[in-house]
Structures are given as structure tokens and as C-alpha cells.
Amino acid sequence: TVSGLPSNQVYDVVETSDGTIWAATKGGLAWYDTFRWHLMDRSKGLPEKKPERLVAGFNGTLLLILNDTLYLGDRQGFVPIYPKFESNEDDNAQSAVPLENGELLIGAAKSLYLYKHGVIKSFPMPSKILTDKGLNLWKTKSKKIWLNTIDGMYQLSGKKWVLKLPRKTSAFGVEAI
């Protein structure tokens, strides 16, 4: 576009804590400097593919899922922090949310993980999971963390999940909060 946006097809827009506006478009990821858009490409650590999901991180960072890989970065560039596993698609990144203590909670297709300072550990899950679309995590404005499962919607309380919105008859189809 004239302003530098890689495509007029915009899938997601997020503002990070430093005030940077990010857009996931058909043509890739871009950030806005109040005058024009700047494309984040291979030179900034990202493959040339459509971003699948954007989440504001902490301290002005952005979490980005692209090609089943979780990236962390800012206007200077991105690094993969949770790779795509060709041998086990059940562990590919589906969603991620920042926690208050600088940790990241990562939802894979069938597992949850905690990431801090380059170390990834398993995170406790409710007994049943939604298997057809992977684990979707959300963080609300009130800083509550939610997880969509086959039983319904769970809310994180400390390090435990509490079922808050039980499924009554059919599976939940929540895609975003």
C-alpha cells in the first residue's frame, strides 16, 4: 500500500506496551511509526509467511506464531523461542500468553508449557483437552488467563486450572476473547 502496509488484507492488530502498533497481514508482519508501516522480513528474523497470531508480550515485546513456531521480538527483530517440531505436530505452538513474572505460557496442540529465560518446562493441564484445534490460551484486560478445553473454559488460578464455564451439551467453539 502507499503507507507501506504489506497488504490490505489484515488478520490481526495488536498494540504492545511501548505503544507500537503491529499488523498481521497477508503480506507479512509490519509495525507503524505514526507515519508509515515497516515490514518485518527475513532480515529481521522472520520467514516470509502470513503470521497466524499476535499477542502483546511484556516490556514492549510481541509474541508471534508463524508456521507453528513461536517468535518473540520487537521492532529490531525476532527470534524463535518455541520451535516447530516436524516429528511431533502435537507439540507445535498454537497460542501463548505472557504471565506477570516474565514467564510465557505456551499452548501447543495437546500440551501446555512454561517458558522462562530460554528454558521450557511442562505446565499442568486440566484432565481433558480440545484435540481438534489445539489449546487456545487468552489473557483478558483484567489479566486473567483462560484455556479452551473439551470440558469448557478454564481460568488459571495460581498454577491450577479452575473450570469456570462448563460445557453443557456441545463443544465450545471459542476462537478469541
N, C-alpha and C positions, 0 to 999 in steps of 0.2 A: 504494500500500500504506500501512499505518499508519505505517511508518517513513519514508515519503516516496519510496521507490523507485518510479520511474515505471511499472514493470511487473514482474510476477513472471516474465516471460519474459526471462531473462538470457542473452546470447550470448557475452559475454567479460568477464573481470575482470582488472584489472592493478593492481599497486601501484607507484607511482612512487618515486623515490629519497628523497623527503621524507616517505614513509610514507603518502601519500594513497591510499586505495582508490577505484578507478574501476570503474563497471559500465556496459557497453553493454547496453541493454535494448530491447525492442520499443517502449517509450515514449520512448526517447532516452538521452542520456548523463547520469550522475549521479556525484557523489563523496560519500564518507561521512566524517562528522566524529566518529565513535565514538558518536554519539547518534542521528543521523538522516541521511537522504540529501538531497542538494541537486541539483536538476535544472539542467542547463546548457542554456539555450534561446536564442532569438533575441537576448535582451538580453545574452547572453554571447558572441555572435558565431557561433552555430551554427544552421543551418536545422533545422527540426523534422522530422527523419528519423531512421531507425534507423542508428546507427553500424555500419560494416562491419568495422572492425578497430581495435584499440587496441594501442599499443606504448609502453612507458615510454621517455621521452626522456632528456635529461640535465638535471641541476640541478632535479629535481622537475617537469619538464615532461611532457606527454603528447602523443604523436603519434596522430592520429585520422584514419581515412579514412572519409569520409561523402559519398555521392553522387559517387564518383570524384574527390574533391578531398581533398588532404592538409592537415590543420589542425595547428597547434602551439599549445599553451596550457597553462593551469593553472587553479586554482580561480577566478582573477579573470576569465578569458575566453580566447577562442580567435581566431586569425587564420588565414586560408587562406595557405599558403606555396607550394602547388603546385596551380594551378587545374585545373578540368575543362576540356578542350578539346573543344568541340562539333564543330569541324571535323575533328578527328583523334582518334578514340577510341583509337588505338594508343598515344597518349601520356598517357592518363588514369592516375592513381595507382592502383596495386594493392597495394603494400606499401612499407614504409620501415623503416630501422633506423638508430639513432644510431651514429656512429663515435667513436672515443676522442678525436679532436681537435676536437670540436664540430661536425663536418660530419654531414650526413644523407645516406644512400644511399637513393635512391628507385627502386623498381621500377615501371615503367609496363607497359603491356600487351606492348610489344615492345622497350623500351629501358631503359637504366639512366641515372640522373642523380645528380650530386653537388650538394648544396645547402649553401651557407655564406654567412652574412651577407647574405641576400637575393639571392644570385647562384646560378643554376642552370647547370651545365655537363654535357655528356655524359660518361659513365663507360664505360670499356672493358668489353666483354662477351665471353663465350665465343662460338665461331663459330655454334652453333645455339641456338635458344631454343624454349621451350614456347609455342606460339602459341594454344592453345585456351583457356587460363585466365589468361594473363598471367604476369608474372615474380614469383615469390614469394621474398621475402627473409626470413631469420630470423637472429636473434642468440641464441646459446646462453648459458647461465650462465658458461661459460668464455670468453665474449666473442668466439667465432668467428662469422663471418658466412657463411651458406650461401645458395646460389641453386639453384632447381629449373629444369632445362632438359630438352630432349628427349634429350640425351645422358646425363643423370643428375644427381647432386648435385655442385655445385662449392663449394669453400671459398675465401674470399678470403685471399690471402697477399700483404701489401703492397698493391699496386694491380693484382695479377694474380689470375686465377681458376685454381684447380687442381682438376682432376676427381678427386674422392675416392671417389665411389660411382657407378661407371659403370652405365648401363642395359645389361642383358644381352639381354632379349627384348622386353619391353613397356615402354611409357612409365611413368615414375614417377607416382604419384598422391598425392604428399605435400601435405597441406593445412596442417599445423602441426608444429612441433618443440617 
